[in-house]
Amino acid sequence: MPSVVGLLEQRELTARRRVDELREEADRIHAELDVAEREWNEWVVARSRVGEVLASDKAVGEDLLAPAGQRALSERAHAAKPKSLVPVWRAGLSWSALSVDHQRILRALADRNRLGQGPLTCQEMAARFGLDPVPGKVEALRSKAKRLVARGRPVEPAPGRFTLAKAVAGQGGAS
């Protein structure tokens, strides 16, 4: 009859091997993710650069005496370009420096803060944005919210619950 300690050691060894296998797989996936994110960022930069070149060529050929309202509309249209880079928060930095998705998250948190409703979960954000609260959509929102947290805009007072940082909330959304 095998000993209890021997059986436990066998199970422990099996579990440890499984953990090692999963860690190796996770490391491989993280490495692939890093490469994919770098490539994605390069394409974002390339598209941005081409857009700048095309816009400057177009501006040179246009009449610079266009009505101020028309110029302001054009500036707003180009203000929020989709990008994954989130600048570190500082006083006076406009939300237009962020992607549209990041701005939506901050607006939702600002609305929630203004109404005194406390932190917002990613499931609640998904519902608020009209997204199905499926894991893929919720995790995408969580990733974006955590990226904003890392850059000093919202804070995460409890795991999975987000609210605007006091300095950002004090700016009234103009930060």
Helices and strands as residue ranges (DSSP letters): H 4-61, H 68-79, G 95-97, H 100-114, E 120-121, H 122-128, H 135-150, E 154-158, E 161-164, H 166-169
